[in-house]
Amino acid sequence: MMPGTAFINIALVLGLMGIAAFLDGNYVFIPACILYYCFLSSFIVQMVRNRMGQLRAEEMSERLLKELTLKNDLLRVANDKLAEKAFEDPLTGLANRRKFDETFDEALADAPERQTPISLMMIDVDHFKLFNDTYGHQAGDRCLQVLSKALNEVISPSGLLARYGGEEFVAILPDHDNSSAFRVAERARQAVQLTRIIGTERSPPSQTVSIGLVSCMVVPGVSRESILAAADAALYEAKQQGRNRVCRDQNLGATSTDAT
C-alpha cells in the first residue's frame, strides 16, 4: 500500500470513529483519535524513510558490486598481460628464455607418452658482430627484429621460436622427425636470406643464419642437456662449413624415427 493511500484510509477510519463518538457525546475520544492518527502517520513516515534508506543502500551495494566486478576483470586482464610480458623478449616480441625453458620441459615430458619425436633448432645470425660494428647497435636491434619476424612466420605454425640470447634463437618443434624438421629449418633459412633490412642507415645487405638441428625420440639416455648440446654442436658445424646452412646432428639424431 502506498503511503498516501494509507494516510487516507486511516483518516477515514478514525474520522468516522470520531464522528460516531461526537454524536454519542463521547468528546474525549476525538482528541484520542487525533493523537492516534498523528502516531500512525509518524510511524508510516518513519517506515517510508527506512524503506527509502534500504533501497538506496541496495542500489549503492549493487553499484559497488558492479564496480568491483569491473575492477576485478580489469585486474585479471592486467595480470594476464603482465604474465605474457614475463615470457616475452622485449626487443623481438618472441618468447624469451624463460618461456623456452618451460615449453621445452613440457615437450620433453609429453614426448615419451605420445611416442613422438621432438626436434630442436639452434639458430645464429651470421657475422652479427661485424654487422653491429659496421652499422651500429640501433641497426643491429632493427636487424634482429626483422629477422625474428621472418623466422617466426615460418616456425610458429609448427612450434615455438624463442630468443635464446644476443643474436641466437632456438626453436622447439614437437612431433617433427628429422625430415619434416629439416624442411622447416630450410624454409626459415631461406626466409631470412630473402629478407631485406630496411629503415636503417646506409642500407645494410641481407643477413643470413646458420642452423643446428637435432631430431630424436625422448628415450632413456636422452636428456634436455644432451639435446641442447647436440643442437649446439650441429650449429657449430654449420658455422665451420661456411654459414648460411642447416646442419643436422649425426649422433643423438640417430634415435630419430627418420634419421637421414
C-alpha positions in Angstrom: 0.0 0.0 0.0 1.3 3.5 -0.9 1.8 5.9 2.0 -0.8 8.4 0.6 -3.4 5.7 0.4 -2.6 4.6 4.0 -3.0 8.1 5.3 -6.4 8.4 3.6 -7.6 5.1 4.9 -6.5 5.8 8.4 -8.0 9.3 8.3 -11.4 7.9 7.0 -11.5 5.2 9.7 -10.5 7.5 12.6 -12.7 10.3 11.2 -15.8 8.0 11.2 -14.9 6.8 14.7 -14.5 10.4 15.8 -17.9 11.4 14.3 -19.6 8.5 15.9 -18.0 9.4 19.3 -19.0 13.0 18.9 -22.6 12.1 18.0 -22.6 9.8 21.0 -21.4 12.6 23.2 -18.0 11.0 23.9 -16.0 14.1 23.2 -12.8 12.7 24.9 -12.5 10.2 22.2 -12.0 12.8 19.5 -8.5 14.0 20.8 -7.5 10.4 21.2 -8.3 9.8 17.5 -6.3 12.8 16.5 -3.3 11.7 18.6 -3.6 8.1 17.3 -3.7 9.5 13.7 -0.6 11.5 14.4 1.1 8.5 15.9 0.2 6.3 12.9 1.3 9.0 10.4 4.6 9.4 12.1 5.1 5.6 12.1 4.3 5.4 8.4 6.6 8.3 7.6 9.4 6.6 9.5 8.7 3.3 7.7 8.9 5.1 4.4 12.2 6.7 5.4 13.6 3.3 6.5 12.5 1.7 3.2 14.0 4.5 1.1 17.2 4.2 3.0 17.2 0.5 2.4 16.6 1.0 -1.3 19.4 3.5 -1.5 21.7 1.1 0.4 20.8 -1.7 -2.0 21.4 0.5 -5.0 24.7 1.6 -3.7 25.6 -2.0 -2.9 24.7 -3.1 -6.4 26.7 -0.3 -7.9 29.7 -1.1 -5.8 29.4 -4.7 -6.7 29.4 -3.8 -10.4 32.4 -1.6 -9.9 34.2 -4.3 -8.0 33.4 -6.8 -10.7 34.7 -4.5 -13.4 37.9 -3.7 -11.5 38.5 -7.4 -10.9 38.0 -8.0 -14.7 40.5 -5.2 -15.4 42.9 -6.6 -12.9 42.7 -10.0 -14.4 43.3 -8.7 -17.8 46.3 -6.7 -16.5 47.6 -9.7 -14.7 47.3 -11.8 -17.9 49.1 -9.1 -19.9 51.8 -8.9 -17.2 52.2 -12.7 -17.3 52.5 -12.6 -21.1 55.2 -9.9 -20.8 57.1 -12.0 -18.3 57.5 -14.6 -21.0 58.2 -12.1 -23.9 61.5 -10.8 -25.2 61.2 -7.0 -25.1 63.2 -6.4 -28.3 61.8 -9.0 -30.7 58.4 -9.8 -29.1 59.3 -13.5 -29.3 59.2 -15.9 -26.4 62.1 -15.3 -24.0 64.5 -17.8 -22.4 62.2 -18.4 -19.5 59.3 -19.3 -21.8 61.5 -21.6 -23.9 62.7 -23.5 -20.8 59.1 -24.0 -19.6 57.9 -25.1 -23.0 60.9 -27.4 -23.7 60.4 -29.1 -20.4 56.7 -29.7 -21.1 57.5 -31.0 -24.6 60.1 -33.4 -23.2 57.7 -34.7 -20.6 54.9 -35.3 -23.2 57.0 -36.9 -25.9 57.6 -40.3 -24.3 53.9 -40.7 -23.5 52.9 -39.7 -27.0 55.8 -41.8 -28.5 56.5 -39.0 -31.0 59.9 -37.4 -31.9 61.0 -33.9 -30.9 63.2 -31.5 -32.9 65.2 -28.6 -31.7 66.9 -25.9 -33.8 69.6 -23.6 -32.7 69.8 -20.5 -34.9 72.5 -17.9 -35.0 72.7 -14.8 -37.2 75.9 -14.9 -39.3 78.6 -12.2 -38.8 76.3 -10.3 -36.5 79.2 -8.7 -34.6 80.5 -7.3 -37.8 77.1 -6.0 -38.7 76.8 -4.3 -35.3 80.3 -2.7 -35.6 79.6 -1.5 -39.1 76.0 -0.2 -38.8 75.7 0.5 -35.1 73.6 -1.1 -32.3 70.3 0.5 -33.4 70.7 -1.1 -36.8 71.6 -4.3 -35.0 68.4 -4.2 -33.0 66.4 -3.5 -36.1 68.1 -6.4 -37.8 67.1 -8.8 -35.0 63.5 -7.6 -35.1 63.2 -8.1 -38.9 64.9 -11.5 -38.9 62.9 -12.7 -35.9 59.7 -11.8 -37.7 60.8 -13.7 -40.8 61.8 -16.8 -38.7 58.6 -16.7 -36.7 56.4 -16.6 -39.7 57.9 -19.9 -40.8 58.3 -21.6 -37.4 55.3 -20.6 -35.4 52.8 -22.8 -37.2 55.0 -25.8 -36.2 56.3 -24.9 -32.8 57.8 -22.3 -30.6 60.5 -19.8 -31.6 62.3 -18.0 -28.7 65.2 -15.6 -28.4 68.0 -17.6 -26.7 70.3 -14.7 -26.1 72.0 -12.0 -28.2 71.7 -12.9 -31.9 70.9 -16.5 -31.1 67.4 -18.1 -31.4 66.0 -21.5 -30.5 63.0 -23.4 -31.9 61.1 -26.3 -30.5 59.3 -28.5 -33.0 57.2 -31.2 -31.2 56.1 -34.2 -33.3 58.6 -33.4 -36.0 61.1 -36.0 -37.2 64.3 -35.3 -38.9 62.9 -34.8 -42.4 60.0 -32.6 -41.5 62.1 -30.5 -39.1 64.8 -30.1 -41.8 62.1 -28.8 -44.2 61.0 -26.2 -41.6 64.7 -25.2 -41.0 65.4 -24.8 -44.7 62.3 -22.6 -45.2 63.4 -20.5 -42.2 66.9 -20.1 -43.5 65.6 -19.1 -47.0 63.1 -16.6 -45.4 65.9 -14.8 -43.7 68.1 -14.8 -46.8 65.4 -13.1 -48.8 64.7 -10.5 -46.1 66.0 -7.0 -46.7 67.0 -4.9 -43.7 65.2 -1.6 -44.5 64.9 1.6 -42.5 68.5 1.5 -41.3 71.4 3.8 -42.2 73.4 3.0 -45.3 71.1 0.2 -46.4 72.9 -2.9 -45.0 72.7 -6.1 -47.1 70.6 -9.1 -46.4 71.6 -11.2 -43.5 71.9 -15.0 -43.2 71.5 -17.5 -40.4 73.2 -20.8 -39.6 71.0 -23.5 -38.1 71.9 -26.6 -36.0 69.2 -29.2 -36.0 68.6 -32.3 -33.8 65.7 -34.7 -34.0 65.2 -37.6 -31.7 62.9 -39.8 -29.7 62.9 -39.0 -26.0 64.2 -42.3 -24.6 66.3 -43.2 -21.6 69.7 -41.5 -22.0 68.3 -38.6 -24.0 68.1 -35.5 -21.7 67.4 -31.8 -22.0 71.1 -31.1 -21.8 72.1 -33.7 -24.4 69.6 -32.4 -26.9 70.8 -28.8 -26.4 74.4 -29.9 -26.7 73.7 -31.8 -29.9 71.9 -28.9 -31.5 74.7 -26.6 -30.4 77.3 -28.9 -32.0 75.3 -29.0 -35.2 75.2 -25.2 -35.2 79.0 -25.1 -34.8 79.3 -27.5 -37.7 77.1 -25.2 -39.9 79.4 -22.3 -39.0 82.5 -24.3 -39.8 81.1 -25.3 -43.2 80.7 -21.7 -44.3 77.5 -20.4 -42.6 74.0 -19.8 -44.2 73.2 -23.5 -44.0 71.4 -26.1 -41.9 73.4 -28.9 -40.3 71.8 -31.9 -38.7 73.1 -33.8 -35.7 74.5 -37.2 -36.7 74.8 -38.7 -33.2 71.9 -38.1 -30.9 69.7 -37.8 -34.0 70.3 -41.5 -34.7 67.4 -42.2 -32.4 65.1 -40.3 -34.6 62.2 -42.1 -36.3 63.5 -40.7 -39.6 67.3 -40.2 -39.3 68.8 -39.3 -42.6 
